[in-house]
Amino acid sequence: MICFFAFVIIYQTVFAMIKVLQIALERRQITNQKYKVMLTSSITVGSVSAALLPVGYTIFY
């Protein structure tokens, strides 16, 4: 159950980051290439951390 709540928090954080990046792209504060790199990295980091959460909880608890 704890893993589910942690997953939801990570999902919300990544979703908010994507919205911020879209706003920055619309305002031309970042380039299209930076947008793609930051978008890919935030999704990747969020997915990896969400995938490793159950393993971490079983090790520490």
C-alpha positions as CSV (number, residue, x, y, z in Angstrom):
1,M,0.0,0.0,0.0
2,I,2.9,2.4,0.8
3,C,4.3,1.7,-2.7
4,F,1.1,2.7,-4.3
5,F,1.0,6.1,-2.5
6,A,4.7,6.7,-3.3
7,F,3.9,5.8,-7.0
8,V,1.1,8.3,-7.0
9,I,3.3,11.1,-5.6
10,I,6.0,10.3,-8.2
11,Y,3.4,10.3,-11.0
12,Q,2.0,13.7,-9.9
13,T,5.5,15.1,-9.7
14,V,6.4,14.0,-13.2
15,F,3.1,15.2,-14.6
16,A,3.6,18.6,-13.0
17,M,7.1,18.7,-14.5
18,I,5.7,18.0,-17.9
19,K,3.2,20.8,-17.6
20,V,6.0,23.2,-16.6
21,L,8.1,22.2,-19.5
22,Q,5.2,22.7,-21.9
23,I,4.6,26.2,-20.6
24,A,8.3,27.0,-20.9
25,L,8.3,25.7,-24.5
26,E,5.2,27.8,-25.4
27,R,6.9,31.0,-24.0
28,R,10.1,30.1,-25.9
29,Q,12.2,30.0,-22.7
30,I,13.6,26.6,-23.7
31,T,14.4,25.2,-27.1
32,N,12.6,22.2,-28.6
33,Q,15.7,20.0,-28.2
34,K,16.0,20.9,-24.5
35,Y,12.3,20.2,-24.1
36,K,12.7,16.7,-25.5
37,V,15.7,15.9,-23.4
38,M,14.2,17.1,-20.2
39,L,10.9,15.4,-20.9
40,T,12.6,12.1,-21.6
41,S,14.8,12.3,-18.6
42,S,12.0,13.2,-16.2
43,I,9.8,10.3,-17.5
44,T,12.8,7.9,-17.3
45,V,13.8,9.0,-13.8
46,G,10.2,8.8,-12.6
47,S,9.7,5.3,-14.1
48,V,12.9,3.9,-12.7
49,S,12.3,5.2,-9.2
50,A,8.7,3.9,-9.3
51,A,9.9,0.5,-10.5
52,L,12.6,0.3,-7.8
53,L,10.3,1.4,-4.9
54,P,9.0,-2.1,-4.1
55,V,12.5,-3.5,-4.1
56,G,13.7,-0.7,-1.7
57,Y,10.8,-1.3,0.7
58,T,11.4,-5.0,0.9
59,I,15.1,-4.4,1.6
60,F,14.6,-1.8,4.4
61,Y,11.4,-3.2,6.0
